[in-house]
Amino acid sequence: MLNKKANIVFFHAFEMPFHHHDTLTAAPPYAGLMNDGLRQACKQLKDQYPNLIGSITFRFMRGNTNSLFRNFAEANNIDMIACPQDYIHHKVHKDSINPVSFFKRSRIPVLQNVNAIERTLKIKEGDLNITMATAS
C-alpha cells in the first residue's frame, strides 16, 4: 500500500514555434485542449479513487529533444509513465508531437498494461507520479 497518494501528470508535447512571430500572435497550442469535459473526467477520477490520487495536473512541453523531456520528467518528479502498448498518437494540434520515443529513451519505467495501474498504485511504496500521454 502507498504511504502517500499518487500524483498524476497528463502530458502533451508540441514542436517549438518556427517563427518568432508565432509566439507573439498565436494562442498557445494547448489553449484548446483544456475543456470542461476533460476537467469533469479528472474530477470523476479523483472522486472515484480518493485514497489513491493526490493530484491531477496538466503539463505541456514545447520542444522535441530527449534531453528536454528528461529535464521535464525530473522537474515534475515523474517516477513512472503509463502509456498503453497499443497507443496511437492523434495530433490534436498541428504542432503535436508523438511522445512515445521520449518515453522509450527516458529510462523511466513505462507501464504498458494500463489496467495494471490500480494494482501498481496499491503495491508500490513511496511517492508515485504517473505521466500519461494525452490522447484525443
N, CA, C and O atoms as CSV, one atom per row, in Angstrom:
chain,resi,resn,atom,element,x,y,z
A,1,MET,N,N,0.850,-1.181,0.000
A,1,MET,CA,C,0.000,0.000,0.000
A,1,MET,C,C,0.892,1.240,0.000
A,1,MET,O,O,1.940,1.256,0.646
A,2,LEU,N,N,0.481,2.261,-0.715
A,2,LEU,CA,C,1.241,3.506,-0.777
A,2,LEU,C,C,1.195,4.237,0.566
A,2,LEU,O,O,0.176,4.245,1.256
A,3,ASN,N,N,2.321,4.847,0.911
A,3,ASN,CA,C,2.348,5.700,2.090
A,3,ASN,C,C,1.714,7.044,1.778
A,3,ASN,O,O,1.156,7.703,2.655
A,4,LYS,N,N,1.807,7.443,0.514
A,4,LYS,CA,C,1.252,8.719,0.072
A,4,LYS,C,C,0.448,8.493,-1.197
A,4,LYS,O,O,0.590,7.472,-1.869
A,5,LYS,N,N,-0.388,9.452,-1.507
A,5,LYS,CA,C,-1.211,9.346,-2.709
A,5,LYS,C,C,-0.386,9.612,-3.961
A,5,LYS,O,O,0.637,10.295,-3.920
A,6,ALA,N,N,-0.855,9.057,-5.072
A,6,ALA,CA,C,-0.186,9.260,-6.359
A,6,ALA,C,C,-0.558,10.624,-6.930
A,6,ALA,O,O,-1.666,11.120,-6.727
A,7,ASN,N,N,0.386,11.213,-7.642
A,7,ASN,CA,C,0.143,12.455,-8.372
A,7,ASN,C,C,0.204,12.121,-9.851
A,7,ASN,O,O,1.203,11.584,-10.329
A,8,ILE,N,N,-0.851,12.432,-10.573
A,8,ILE,CA,C,-0.944,12.114,-11.997
A,8,ILE,C,C,-0.672,13.378,-12.799
A,8,ILE,O,O,-1.256,14.430,-12.542
A,9,VAL,N,N,0.223,13.260,-13.776
A,9,VAL,CA,C,0.562,14.376,-14.650
A,9,VAL,C,C,0.163,13.987,-16.074
A,9,VAL,O,O,0.754,13.079,-16.660
A,10,PHE,N,N,-0.824,14.663,-16.622
A,10,PHE,CA,C,-1.167,14.469,-18.035
A,10,PHE,C,C,-0.205,15.325,-18.848
A,10,PHE,O,O,0.027,16.489,-18.521
A,11,PHE,N,N,0.343,14.758,-19.886
A,11,PHE,CA,C,1.441,15.372,-20.624
A,11,PHE,C,C,1.114,15.436,-22.111
A,11,PHE,O,O,0.533,14.512,-22.680
A,12,HIS,N,N,1.503,16.550,-22.726
A,12,HIS,CA,C,1.399,16.678,-24.180
A,12,HIS,C,C,2.594,17.488,-24.668
A,12,HIS,O,O,2.959,18.497,-24.064
A,13,ALA,N,N,3.201,17.038,-25.765
A,13,ALA,CA,C,4.380,17.724,-26.315
A,13,ALA,C,C,4.022,18.424,-27.619
A,13,ALA,O,O,3.235,17.924,-28.423
A,14,PHE,N,N,4.627,19.601,-27.805
A,14,PHE,CA,C,4.431,20.391,-29.018
A,14,PHE,C,C,5.782,20.783,-29.589
A,14,PHE,O,O,6.751,20.970,-28.854
A,15,GLU,N,N,5.833,20.903,-30.903
A,15,GLU,CA,C,7.032,21.416,-31.564
A,15,GLU,C,C,7.248,22.860,-31.134
A,15,GLU,O,O,6.303,23.574,-30.798
A,16,MET,N,N,8.513,23.276,-31.153
A,16,MET,CA,C,8.826,24.680,-30.910
A,16,MET,C,C,8.326,25.492,-32.095
A,16,MET,O,O,8.353,25.009,-33.227
A,17,PRO,N,N,7.871,26.716,-31.858
A,17,PRO,CA,C,7.460,27.562,-32.980
A,17,PRO,C,C,8.636,27.807,-33.923
A,17,PRO,O,O,9.770,27.984,-33.480
A,18,PHE,N,N,8.360,27.814,-35.206
A,18,PHE,CA,C,9.411,28.004,-36.203
A,18,PHE,C,C,9.777,29.480,-36.336
A,18,PHE,O,O,10.952,29.829,-36.447
A,19,HIS,N,N,8.765,30.338,-36.324
A,19,HIS,CA,C,8.981,31.784,-36.463
A,19,HIS,C,C,8.703,32.480,-35.135
A,19,HIS,O,O,7.799,32.089,-34.396
A,20,HIS,N,N,9.479,33.504,-34.843
A,20,HIS,CA,C,9.280,34.216,-33.585
A,20,HIS,C,C,7.909,34.867,-33.497
A,20,HIS,O,O,7.373,35.014,-32.399
A,21,HIS,N,N,7.328,35.259,-34.624
A,21,HIS,CA,C,6.005,35.899,-34.570
A,21,HIS,C,C,4.920,34.917,-34.160
A,21,HIS,O,O,3.854,35.339,-33.710
A,22,ASP,N,N,5.167,33.593,-34.305
A,22,ASP,CA,C,4.197,32.596,-33.850
A,22,ASP,C,C,4.017,32.646,-32.339
A,22,ASP,O,O,2.928,32.371,-31.835
A,23,THR,N,N,5.062,32.991,-31.622
A,23,THR,CA,C,4.961,33.070,-30.162
A,23,THR,C,C,4.261,34.348,-29.712
A,23,THR,O,O,3.726,34.415,-28.605
A,24,LEU,N,N,4.266,35.352,-30.568
A,24,LEU,CA,C,3.660,36.627,-30.182
A,24,LEU,C,C,2.203,36.747,-30.580
A,24,LEU,O,O,1.418,37.378,-29.871
A,25,THR,N,N,1.823,36.148,-31.714
A,25,THR,CA,C,0.489,36.363,-32.248
A,25,THR,C,C,-0.472,35.213,-32.027
A,25,THR,O,O,-1.669,35.441,-31.854
A,26,ALA,N,N,0.008,34.010,-32.028
A,26,ALA,CA,C,-0.883,32.854,-31.929
A,26,ALA,C,C,-1.161,32.498,-30.474
A,26,ALA,O,O,-0.343,32.742,-29.587
A,27,ALA,N,N,-2.339,31.915,-30.253
A,27,ALA,CA,C,-2.661,31.389,-28.925
A,27,ALA,C,C,-1.771,30.178,-28.675
A,27,ALA,O,O,-1.384,29.495,-29.623
A,28,PRO,N,N,-1.441,29.903,-27.422
A,28,PRO,CA,C,-0.617,28.716,-27.163
A,28,PRO,C,C,-1.331,27.464,-27.692
A,28,PRO,O,O,-2.559,27.389,-27.656
A,29,PRO,N,N,-0.569,26.492,-28.178
A,29,PRO,CA,C,-1.203,25.327,-28.803
A,29,PRO,C,C,-2.055,24.515,-27.838
A,29,PRO,O,O,-2.948,23.789,-28.275
A,30,TYR,N,N,-1.804,24.619,-26.552
A,30,TYR,CA,C,-2.570,23.847,-25.581
A,30,TYR,C,C,-3.859,24.534,-25.140
A,30,TYR,O,O,-4.626,23.965,-24.363
A,31,ALA,N,N,-4.105,25.755,-25.628
A,31,ALA,CA,C,-5.273,26.517,-25.178
A,31,ALA,C,C,-6.579,25.768,-25.414
A,31,ALA,O,O,-7.470,25.811,-24.566
A,32,GLY,N,N,-6.709,25.089,-26.537
A,32,GLY,CA,C,-7.951,24.387,-26.846
A,32,GLY,C,C,-8.079,23.013,-26.215
A,32,GLY,O,O,-9.145,22.402,-26.295
A,33,LEU,N,N,-7.024,22.508,-25.591
A,33,LEU,CA,C,-7.079,21.158,-25.032
A,33,LEU,C,C,-7.802,21.095,-23.698
A,33,LEU,O,O,-8.420,20.083,-23.368
A,34,MET,N,N,-7.728,22.157,-22.945
A,34,MET,CA,C,-8.357,22.178,-21.627
A,34,MET,C,C,-9.823,22.556,-21.787
A,34,MET,O,O,-10.158,23.727,-21.972
A,35,ASN,N,N,-10.691,21.556,-21.714
A,35,ASN,CA,C,-12.115,21.844,-21.855
A,35,ASN,C,C,-12.874,21.281,-20.659
A,35,ASN,O,O,-12.309,20.572,-19.826
A,36,ASP,N,N,-14.148,21.603,-20.588
A,36,ASP,CA,C,-14.961,21.211,-19.444
A,36,ASP,C,C,-15.096,19.692,-19.327
A,36,ASP,O,O,-15.126,19.156,-18.219
A,37,GLY,N,N,-15.177,19.001,-20.464
A,37,GLY,CA,C,-15.284,17.546,-20.430
A,37,GLY,C,C,-14.074,16.906,-19.782
A,37,GLY,O,O,-14.205,15.963,-19.002
A,38,LEU,N,N,-12.889,17.419,-20.105
A,38,LEU,CA,C,-11.659,16.895,-19.520
A,38,LEU,C,C,-11.608,17.191,-18.025
A,38,LEU,O,O,-11.220,16.330,-17.236
A,39,ARG,N,N,-11.989,18.384,-17.636
A,39,ARG,CA,C,-11.996,18.736,-16.214
A,39,ARG,C,C,-12.950,17.837,-15.425
A,39,ARG,O,O,-12.622,17.373,-14.333
A,40,GLN,N,N,-14.133,17.600,-15.995
A,40,GLN,CA,C,-15.116,16.746,-15.331
A,40,GLN,C,C,-14.623,15.309,-15.210
A,40,GLN,O,O,-14.841,14.664,-14.185
A,41,ALA,N,N,-13.958,14.803,-16.252
A,41,ALA,CA,C,-13.420,13.439,-16.216
A,41,ALA,C,C,-12.357,13.313,-15.127
A,41,ALA,O,O,-12.303,12.298,-14.433
A,42,CYS,N,N,-11.520,14.321,-14.971
A,42,CYS,CA,C,-10.490,14.298,-13.933
A,42,CYS,C,C,-11.110,14.368,-12.542
A,42,CYS,O,O,-10.663,13.683,-11.622
A,43,LYS,N,N,-12.126,15.184,-12.395
A,43,LYS,CA,C,-12.820,15.275,-11.106
A,43,LYS,C,C,-13.456,13.936,-10.765
A,43,LYS,O,O,-13.405,13.492,-9.618
A,44,GLN,N,N,-14.050,13.298,-11.754
A,44,GLN,CA,C,-14.671,11.991,-11.536
A,44,GLN,C,C,-13.616,10.951,-11.129
A,44,GLN,O,O,-13.865,10.127,-10.249
A,45,LEU,N,N,-12.464,10.992,-11.756
A,45,LEU,CA,C,-11.373,10.076,-11.427
A,45,LEU,C,C,-10.905,10.289,-9.988
A,45,LEU,O,O,-10.705,9.324,-9.251
A,46,LYS,N,N,-10.732,11.539,-9.591
A,46,LYS,CA,C,-10.321,11.832,-8.208
A,46,LYS,C,C,-11.387,11.403,-7.209
A,46,LYS,O,O,-11.068,10.894,-6.134
A,47,ASP,N,N,-12.660,11.610,-7.567
A,47,ASP,CA,C,-13.757,11.205,-6.681
A,47,ASP,C,C,-13.858,9.690,-6.576
A,47,ASP,O,O,-14.220,9.162,-5.524
A,48,GLN,N,N,-13.541,8.990,-7.658
A,48,GLN,CA,C,-13.630,7.528,-7.685
A,48,GLN,C,C,-12.494,6.883,-6.878
A,48,GLN,O,O,-12.682,5.822,-6.282
A,49,TYR,N,N,-11.327,7.516,-6.858
A,49,TYR,CA,C,-10.156,6.972,-6.165
A,49,TYR,C,C,-9.565,7.992,-5.183
A,49,TYR,O,O,-8.400,8.367,-5.314
A,50,PRO,N,N,-10.347,8.437,-4.214
A,50,PRO,CA,C,-9.847,9.495,-3.314
A,50,PRO,C,C,-8.664,9.068,-2.449
A,50,PRO,O,O,-7.870,9.913,-2.034
A,51,ASN,N,N,-8.535,7.790,-2.175
A,51,ASN,CA,C,-7.436,7.319,-1.338
A,51,ASN,C,C,-6.167,7.038,-2.125
A,51,ASN,O,O,-5.110,6.817,-1.536
A,52,LEU,N,N,-6.260,7.045,-3.467
A,52,LEU,CA,C,-5.109,6.731,-4.309
A,52,LEU,C,C,-4.539,7.944,-5.031
A,52,LEU,O,O,-3.339,7.992,-5.302
A,53,ILE,N,N,-5.389,8.932,-5.347
A,53,ILE,CA,C,-4.949,10.060,-6.167
A,53,ILE,C,C,-4.831,11.319,-5.317
A,53,ILE,O,O,-5.798,11.767,-4.701
A,54,GLY,N,N,-3.628,11.874,-5.299
A,54,GLY,CA,C,-3.397,13.123,-4.576
A,54,GLY,C,C,-3.735,14.330,-5.427
A,54,GLY,O,O,-4.445,15.237,-4.992
A,55,SER,N,N,-3.212,14.329,-6.654
A,55,SER,CA,C,-3.465,15.464,-7.547
A,55,SER,C,C,-3.445,15.006,-8.993
A,55,SER,O,O,-2.847,13.985,-9.334
A,56,ILE,N,N,-4.103,15.774,-9.824
A,56,ILE,CA,C,-4.065,15.582,-11.273
A,56,ILE,C,C,-3.705,16.931,-11.864
A,56,ILE,O,O,-4.414,17.918,-11.668
A,57,THR,N,N,-2.594,16.966,-12.591
A,57,THR,CA,C,-2.158,18.217,-13.212
A,57,THR,C,C,-1.922,18.002,-14.698
A,57,THR,O,O,-1.854,16.869,-15.177
A,58,PHE,N,N,-1.800,19.095,-15.408
A,58,PHE,CA,C,-1.584,19.081,-16.847
A,58,PHE,C,C,-0.312,19.855,-17.144
A,58,PHE,O,O,-0.156,20.998,-16.715
A,59,ARG,N,N,0.588,19.231,-17.874
A,59,ARG,CA,C,1.843,19.871,-18.225
A,59,ARG,C,C,2.078,19.725,-19.720
A,59,ARG,O,O,1.801,18.686,-20.319
A,60,PHE,N,N,2.592,20.787,-20.297
A,60,PHE,CA,C,2.863,20.809,-21.725
A,60,PHE,C,C,4.324,21.147,-21.936
A,60,PHE,O,O,4.896,21.972,-21.224
A,61,MET,N,N,4.916,20.506,-22.914
A,61,MET,CA,C,6.323,20.720,-23.217
A,61,MET,C,C,6.431,21.211,-24.651
A,61,MET,O,O,5.816,20.647,-25.556
A,62,ARG,N,N,7.210,22.258,-24.855
A,62,ARG,CA,C,7.453,22.764,-26.209
A,62,ARG,C,C,8.894,22.459,-26.583
A,62,ARG,O,O,9.827,23.072,-26.065
A,63,GLY,N,N,9.060,21.508,-27.484
A,63,GLY,CA,C,10.380,21.086,-27.916
A,63,GLY,C,C,10.358,19.612,-28.247
A,63,GLY,O,O,9.409,18.907,-27.905
A,64,ASN,N,N,11.410,19.138,-28.918
A,64,ASN,CA,C,11.378,17.758,-29.397
A,64,ASN,C,C,12.660,16.984,-29.125
A,64,ASN,O,O,13.010,16.081,-29.884
A,65,THR,N,N,13.364,17.330,-28.050
A,65,THR,CA,C,14.601,16.606,-27.769
A,65,THR,C,C,14.425,15.714,-26.537
A,65,THR,O,O,13.637,16.003,-25.637
A,66,ASN,N,N,15.179,14.634,-26.536
A,66,ASN,CA,C,15.120,13.715,-25.401
A,66,ASN,C,C,15.650,14.363,-24.135
A,66,ASN,O,O,15.134,14.108,-23.047
A,67,SER,N,N,16.669,15.195,-24.260
A,67,SER,CA,C,17.206,15.858,-23.067
A,67,SER,C,C,16.169,16.818,-22.469
A,67,SER,O,O,16.078,16.947,-21.248
A,68,LEU,N,N,15.404,17.479,-23.309
A,68,LEU,CA,C,14.344,18.351,-22.807
A,68,LEU,C,C,13.308,17.534,-22.043
A,68,LEU,O,O,12.845,17.952,-20.981
A,69,PHE,N,N,12.945,16.370,-22.580
A,69,PHE,CA,C,11.979,15.521,-21.877
A,69,PHE,C,C,12.549,15.014,-20.551
A,69,PHE,O,O,11.839,14.973,-19.546
A,70,ARG,N,N,13.818,14.632,-20.543
A,70,ARG,CA,C,14.438,14.188,-19.287
A,70,ARG,C,C,14.384,15.306,-18.241
A,70,ARG,O,O,14.089,15.050,-17.074
A,71,ASN,N,N,14.667,16.538,-18.658
A,71,ASN,CA,C,14.573,17.681,-17.738
A,71,ASN,C,C,13.138,17.891,-17.274
A,71,ASN,O,O,12.894,18.169,-16.100
A,72,PHE,N,N,12.186,17.757,-18.200
A,72,PHE,CA,C,10.766,17.880,-17.872
A,72,PHE,C,C,10.380,16.831,-16.824
A,72,PHE,O,O,9.731,17.147,-15.827
A,73,ALA,N,N,10.787,15.583,-17.062
A,73,ALA,CA,C,10.436,14.491,-16.147
A,73,ALA,C,C,11.053,14.712,-14.768
A,73,ALA,O,O,10.407,14.474,-13.748
A,74,GLU,N,N,12.285,15.160,-14.745
A,74,GLU,CA,C,12.952,15.422,-13.469
A,74,GLU,C,C,12.276,16.574,-12.728
A,74,GLU,O,O,12.059,16.494,-11.519
A,75,ALA,N,N,11.946,17.632,-13.442
A,75,ALA,CA,C,11.320,18.794,-12.814
A,75,ALA,C,C,9.931,18.467,-12.261
A,75,ALA,O,O,9.476,19.088,-11.301
A,76,ASN,N,N,9.263,17.486,-12.875
A,76,ASN,CA,C,7.914,17.112,-12.438
A,76,ASN,C,C,7.898,15.846,-11.587
A,76,ASN,O,O,6.832,15.296,-11.309
A,77,ASN,N,N,9.087,15.381,-11.171
A,77,ASN,CA,C,9.202,14.202,-10.300
A,77,ASN,C,C,8.465,12.983,-10.839
A,77,ASN,O,O,7.723,12.325,-10.109
A,78,ILE,N,N,8.669,12.689,-12.103
A,78,ILE,CA,C,7.994,11.556,-12.740
A,78,ILE,C,C,8.727,10.267,-12.381
A,78,ILE,O,O,9.920,10.130,-12.654
A,79,ASP,N,N,8.011,9.318,-11.766
A,79,ASP,CA,C,8.576,8.033,-11.367
A,79,ASP,C,C,8.170,6.906,-12.306
A,79,ASP,O,O,8.865,5.895,-12.400
A,80,MET,N,N,7.053,7.075,-12.999
A,80,MET,CA,C,6.522,6.038,-13.867
A,80,MET,C,C,5.708,6.690,-14.975
A,80,MET,O,O,5.083,7.732,-14.774
A,81,ILE,N,N,5.722,6.067,-16.143
A,81,ILE,CA,C,4.944,6.557,-17.276
A,81,ILE,C,C,3.912,5.494,-17.634
A,81,ILE,O,O,4.255,4.322,-17.783
A,82,ALA,N,N,2.673,5.890,-17.770
A,82,ALA,CA,C,1.613,4.979,-18.207
A,82,ALA,C,C,1.296,5.303,-19.661
A,82,ALA,O,O,0.824,6.394,-19.983
A,83,CYS,N,N,1.562,4.339,-20.527
A,83,CYS,CA,C,1.301,4.513,-21.952
A,83,CYS,C,C,0.959,3.141,-22.524
A,83,CYS,O,O,1.826,2.268,-22.564
A,84,PRO,N,N,-0.269,2.929,-22.963
A,84,PRO,CA,C,-0.656,1.611,-23.466
A,84,PRO,C,C,0.253,1.152,-24.605
A,84,PRO,O,O,0.722,1.962,-25.405
A,85,GLN,N,N,0.490,-0.143,-24.665
A,85,GLN,CA,C,1.339,-0.710,-25.711
A,85,GLN,C,C,0.771,-0.424,-27.097
A,85,GLN,O,O,1.520,-0.254,-28.059
A,86,ASP,N,N,-0.544,-0.373,-27.192
A,86,ASP,CA,C,-1.193,-0.138,-28.490
A,86,ASP,C,C,-1.560,1.337,-28.701
A,86,ASP,O,O,-2.438,1.652,-29.504
A,87,TYR,N,N,-0.883,2.236,-27.976
A,87,TYR,CA,C,-1.156,3.667,-28.086
A,87,TYR,C,C,-0.979,4.146,-29.528
A,87,TYR,O,O,0.023,3.844,-30.175
A,88,ILE,N,N,-1.952,4.886,-30.012
A,88,ILE,CA,C,-1.889,5.502,-31.339
A,88,ILE,C,C,-1.979,7.005,-31.135
A,88,ILE,O,O,-2.941,7.513,-30.559
A,89,HIS,N,N,-0.971,7.701,-31.612
A,89,HIS,CA,C,-0.929,9.158,-31.444
A,89,HIS,C,C,-1.867,9.820,-32.452
A,89,HIS,O,O,-1.811,9.544,-33.650
A,90,HIS,N,N,-2.726,10.696,-31.942
A,90,HIS,CA,C,-3.612,11.506,-32.778
A,90,HIS,C,C,-3.246,12.963,-32.534
A,90,HIS,O,O,-3.314,13.449,-31.405
A,91,LYS,N,N,-2.863,13.648,-33.590
A,91,LYS,CA,C,-2.499,15.058,-33.430
A,91,LYS,C,C,-3.742,15.865,-33.062
A,91,LYS,O,O,-4.742,15.852,-33.779
A,92,VAL,N,N,-3.660,16.558,-31.947
A,92,VAL,CA,C,-4.750,17.433,-31.535
A,92,VAL,C,C,-4.466,18.873,-31.943
A,92,VAL,O,O,-5.310,19.758,-31.803
A,93,HIS,N,N,-3.260,19.081,-32.449
A,93,HIS,CA,C,-2.825,20.397,-32.916
A,93,HIS,C,C,-1.770,20.148,-33.983
A,93,HIS,O,O,-1.110,19.109,-33.971
A,94,LYS,N,N,-1.607,21.080,-34.895
A,94,LYS,CA,C,-0.631,20.879,-35.971
A,94,LYS,C,C,0.796,20.703,-35.445
A,94,LYS,O,O,1.634,20.113,-36.126
A,95,ASP,N,N,1.078,21.206,-34.242
A,95,ASP,CA,C,2.414,21.096,-33.659
A,95,ASP,C,C,2.557,19.944,-32.659
A,95,ASP,O,O,3.596,19.822,-32.011
A,96,SER,N,N,1.532,19.101,-32.525
A,96,SER,CA,C,1.602,17.970,-31.591
A,96,SER,C,C,2.721,17.012,-31.979
A,96,SER,O,O,2.979,16.781,-33.160
A,97,ILE,N,N,3.378,16.462,-30.968
A,97,ILE,CA,C,4.463,15.506,-31.162
A,97,ILE,C,C,4.073,14.182,-30.509
A,97,ILE,O,O,3.518,14.162,-29.411
A,98,ASN,N,N,4.370,13.074,-31.195
A,98,ASN,CA,C,4.155,11.758,-30.612
A,98,ASN,C,C,5.181,11.572,-29.484
A,98,ASN,O,O,6.383,11.636,-29.742
A,99,PRO,N,N,4.732,11.343,-28.241
A,99,PRO,CA,C,5.648,11.283,-27.107
A,99,PRO,C,C,6.319,9.929,-26.887
A,99,PRO,O,O,7.209,9.827,-26.043
A,100,VAL,N,N,5.927,8.899,-27.611
A,100,VAL,CA,C,6.402,7.544,-27.321
A,100,VAL,C,C,7.923,7.432,-27.381
A,100,VAL,O,O,8.516,6.749,-26.546
A,101,SER,N,N,8.563,8.079,-28.339
A,101,SER,CA,C,10.025,7.981,-28.414
A,101,SER,C,C,10.680,8.602,-27.183
A,101,SER,O,O,11.716,8.113,-26.732
A,102,PHE,N,N,10.102,9.665,-26.631
A,102,PHE,CA,C,10.627,10.248,-25.388
A,102,PHE,C,C,10.528,9.232,-24.247
A,102,PHE,O,O,11.465,9.047,-23.471
A,103,PHE,N,N,9.367,8.582,-24.171
A,103,PHE,CA,C,9.124,7.625,-23.097
A,103,PHE,C,C,10.133,6.479,-23.152
A,103,PHE,O,O,10.695,6.078,-22.133
A,104,LYS,N,N,10.351,5.961,-24.362
A,104,LYS,CA,C,11.235,4.808,-24.525
A,104,LYS,C,C,12.678,5.129,-24.163
A,104,LYS,O,O,13.392,4.269,-23.648
A,105,ARG,N,N,13.110,6.342,-24.423
A,105,ARG,CA,C,14.506,6.722,-24.180
A,105,ARG,C,C,14.741,7.351,-22.813
A,105,ARG,O,O,15.872,7.711,-22.487
A,106,SER,N,N,13.715,7.485,-22.028
A,106,SER,CA,C,13.824,8.244,-20.780
A,106,SER,C,C,14.429,7.472,-19.607
A,106,SER,O,O,14.858,8.089,-18.632
A,107,ARG,N,N,14.474,6.159,-19.676
A,107,ARG,CA,C,14.927,5.296,-18.577
A,107,ARG,C,C,13.963,5.322,-17.393
A,107,ARG,O,O,14.307,4.863,-16.304
A,108,ILE,N,N,12.773,5.851,-17.598
A,108,ILE,CA,C,11.719,5.822,-16.588
A,108,ILE,C,C,10.859,4.599,-16.904
A,108,ILE,O,O,10.521,4.379,-18.067
A,109,PRO,N,N,10.497,3.798,-15.902
A,109,PRO,CA,C,9.653,2.632,-16.181
A,109,PRO,C,C,8.352,3.030,-16.890
A,109,PRO,O,O,7.680,3.986,-16.501
A,110,VAL,N,N,8.018,2.272,-17.939
A,110,VAL,CA,C,6.794,2.535,-18.701
A,110,VAL,C,C,5.817,1.401,-18.438
A,110,VAL,O,O,6.103,0.243,-18.741
A,111,LEU,N,N,4.678,1.734,-17.879
A,111,LEU,CA,C,3.623,0.770,-17.624
A,111,LEU,C,C,2.754,0.707,-18.875
A,111,LEU,O,O,2.026,1.651,-19.181
A,112,GLN,N,N,2.833,-0.413,-19.598
A,112,GLN,CA,C,2.097,-0.538,-20.852
A,112,GLN,C,C,0.741,-1.189,-20.659
A,112,GLN,O,O,-0.152,-1.013,-21.488
A,113,ASN,N,N,0.572,-1.937,-19.581
A,113,ASN,CA,C,-0.713,-2.542,-19.278
A,113,ASN,C,C,-1.458,-1.560,-18.383
A,113,ASN,O,O,-1.318,-1.596,-17.161
A,114,VAL,N,N,-2.238,-0.699,-18.986
A,114,VAL,CA,C,-2.883,0.387,-18.238
A,114,VAL,C,C,-3.836,-0.157,-17.188
A,114,VAL,O,O,-4.085,0.513,-16.185
A,115,ASN,N,N,-4.380,-1.362,-17.389
A,115,ASN,CA,C,-5.248,-1.952,-16.368
A,115,ASN,C,C,-4.474,-2.265,-15.099
A,115,ASN,O,O,-5.070,-2.431,-14.034
A,116,ALA,N,N,-3.155,-2.346,-15.201
A,116,ALA,CA,C,-2.326,-2.652,-14.038
A,116,ALA,C,C,-2.038,-1.422,-13.188
A,116,ALA,O,O,-1.433,-1.548,-12.123
A,117,ILE,N,N,-2.448,-0.249,-13.624
A,117,ILE,CA,C,-2.164,0.972,-12.863
A,117,ILE,C,C,-2.729,0.882,-11.453
A,117,ILE,O,O,-2.029,1.188,-10.488
A,118,GLU,N,N,-3.980,0.469,-11.320
A,118,GLU,CA,C,-4.586,0.408,-9.996
A,118,GLU,C,C,-3.824,-0.560,-9.096
A,118,GLU,O,O,-3.586,-0.248,-7.929
A,119,ARG,N,N,-3.435,-1.734,-9.613
A,119,ARG,CA,C,-2.664,-2.681,-8.815
A,119,ARG,C,C,-1.318,-2.079,-8.438
A,119,ARG,O,O,-0.860,-2.243,-7.307
A,120,THR,N,N,-0.686,-1.390,-9.366
A,120,THR,CA,C,0.614,-0.785,-9.101
A,120,THR,C,C,0.492,0.273,-8.015
A,120,THR,O,O,1.349,0.348,-7.135
A,121,LEU,N,N,-0.540,1.081,-8.058
A,121,LEU,CA,C,-0.721,2.117,-7.047
A,121,LEU,C,C,-0.880,1.506,-5.663
A,121,LEU,O,O,-0.471,2.107,-4.670
A,122,LYS,N,N,-1.461,0.332,-5.588
A,122,LYS,CA,C,-1.695,-0.285,-4.290
A,122,LYS,C,C,-0.449,-0.948,-3.717
A,122,LYS,O,O,-0.339,-1.081,-2.498
A,123,ILE,N,N,0.494,-1.370,-4.561
A,123,ILE,CA,C,1.628,-2.118,-4.030
A,123,ILE,C,C,2.937,-1.340,-4.026
A,123,ILE,O,O,3.865,-1.712,-3.307
A,124,LYS,N,N,3.035,-0.283,-4.799
A,124,LYS,CA,C,4.281,0.485,-4.878
A,124,LYS,C,C,4.445,1.300,-3.599
A,124,LYS,O,O,3.476,1.871,-3.099
A,125,GLU,N,N,5.649,1.356,-3.075
A,125,GLU,CA,C,5.887,2.134,-1.856
A,125,GLU,C,C,6.451,3.506,-2.192
A,125,GLU,O,O,7.165,3.668,-3.182
A,126,GLY,N,N,6.131,4.476,-1.378
A,126,GLY,CA,C,6.633,5.833,-1.561
A,126,GLY,C,C,5.765,6.635,-2.510
A,126,GLY,O,O,4.689,6.199,-2.919
A,127,ASP,N,N,6.257,7.819,-2.852
A,127,ASP,CA,C,5.532,8.679,-3.781
A,127,ASP,C,C,5.573,8.079,-5.174
A,127,ASP,O,O,6.568,7.465,-5.560
A,128,LEU,N,N,4.519,8.249,-5.915
A,128,LEU,CA,C,4.448,7.747,-7.277
A,128,LEU,C,C,3.809,8.812,-8.140
A,128,LEU,O,O,2.695,9.257,-7.862
A,129,ASN,N,N,4.504,9.222,-9.180
A,129,ASN,CA,C,3.964,10.174,-10.129
A,129,ASN,C,C,3.842,9.452,-11.455
A,129,ASN,O,O,4.789,8.807,-11.905
A,130,ILE,N,N,2.695,9.555,-12.075
A,130,ILE,CA,C,2.457,8.898,-13.352
A,130,ILE,C,C,2.222,9.964,-14.403
A,130,ILE,O,O,1.443,10.893,-14.191
A,131,THR,N,N,2.889,9.834,-15.525
A,131,THR,CA,C,2.595,10.730,-16.630
A,131,THR,C,C,1.892,9.928,-17.697
A,131,THR,O,O,2.304,8.811,-18.012
A,132,MET,N,N,0.848,10.475,-18.250
A,132,MET,CA,C,0.094,9.805,-19.286
A,132,MET,C,C,0.101,10.672,-20.528
A,132,MET,O,O,-0.047,11.891,-20.444
A,133,ALA,N,N,0.270,10.054,-21.659
A,133,ALA,CA,C,0.191,10.791,-22.907
A,133,ALA,C,C,-1.253,11.189,-23.131
A,133,ALA,O,O,-2.153,10.361,-22.994
A,134,THR,N,N,-1.484,12.424,-23.468
A,134,THR,CA,C,-2.828,12.895,-23.715
A,134,THR,C,C,-3.316,12.344,-25.045
A,134,THR,O,O,-2.691,12.565,-26.083
A,135,ALA,N,N,-4.404,11.645,-25.014
A,135,ALA,CA,C,-4.995,11.099,-26.237
A,135,ALA,C,C,-6.198,11.937,-26.608
A,135,ALA,O,O,-6.880,12.482,-25.740
A,136,SER,N,N,-6.455,12.036,-27.888
A,136,SER,CA,C,-7.615,12.834,-28.319
A,136,SER,C,C,-8.856,11.994,-28.339
A,136,SER,O,O,-9.931,12.490,-28.675
